[in-house]
Amino acid sequence: MPEKPTILVVDDDQPIVMLMRKLLAEFGFQAVTAISGAEAIQTAHAHPPALVLLDKNMPGMSGAEVAHALRADPALARVPILILSGESMSKKELEEMKADAAVLKPFDVMVLIEQIRRYTGA
């Protein structure tokens, strides 16, 4: 049986992290989680993800800083990054963050899963 794609969920809001873990499992993905930018980078090294779901606004290290750090690492540079944000983002903002796409919160579950499948090929 093929291994489930690993999705790294990064959000400082613990209820969202728990919801995403459950939701991803329901759709056949394995979730690893982090509640801070520093933890996200450590987790990405320990469990290389097929995709990163990254909260844009977090205390300490912002989503943009996490995305830049991941892109700067040759082992993680090609991992797709989807930004989760309560505000819409322009293509230019996504490019500046080095993110592949954004999903608006509150998100439509099927739209989110479709995006994840598109970028992971799962």
QUIDA-V614819 format. One record per residue. N is the residue number from 1. RES is the residue in one small letter. SS is DSSP state (H for helix, E for strand, L for the rest). Layout:
N|RES|SS, N|RES|SS
This chain:
1|m|L, 2|p|L, 3|e|L, 4|k|L, 5|p|L, 6|t|E, 7|i|E, 8|l|E, 9|v|E, 10|v|E, 11|d|L, 12|d|L, 13|d|L, 14|q|H, 15|p|H, 16|i|H, 17|v|H, 18|m|H, 19|l|H, 20|m|H, 21|r|H, 22|k|H, 23|l|H, 24|l|H, 25|a|H, 26|e|H, 27|f|L, 28|g|L, 29|f|L, 30|q|E, 31|a|E, 32|v|E, 33|t|E, 34|a|E, 35|i|L, 36|s|L, 37|g|H, 38|a|H, 39|e|H, 40|a|H, 41|i|H, 42|q|H, 43|t|H, 44|a|H, 45|h|H, 46|a|H, 47|h|L, 48|p|L, 49|p|L, 50|a|L, 51|l|E, 52|v|E, 53|l|E, 54|l|E, 55|d|E, 56|k|L, 57|n|L, 58|m|L, 59|p|L, 60|g|L, 61|m|L, 62|s|L, 63|g|H, 64|a|H, 65|e|H, 66|v|H, 67|a|H, 68|h|H, 69|a|H, 70|l|H, 71|r|H, 72|a|H, 73|d|L, 74|p|L, 75|a|L, 76|l|L, 77|a|L, 78|r|L, 79|v|L, 80|p|E, 81|i|E, 82|l|E, 83|i|E, 84|l|E, 85|s|E, 86|g|L, 87|e|L, 88|s|L, 89|m|L, 90|s|L, 91|k|H, 92|k|H, 93|e|H, 94|l|H, 95|e|H, 96|e|H, 97|m|H, 98|k|L, 99|a|L, 100|d|L, 101|a|E, 102|a|E, 103|v|E, 104|l|E, 105|k|L, 106|p|L, 107|f|L, 108|d|L, 109|v|H, 110|m|H, 111|v|H, 112|l|H, 113|i|H, 114|e|H, 115|q|H, 116|i|H, 117|r|H, 118|r|H, 119|y|H, 120|t|H, 121|g|L, 122|a|L
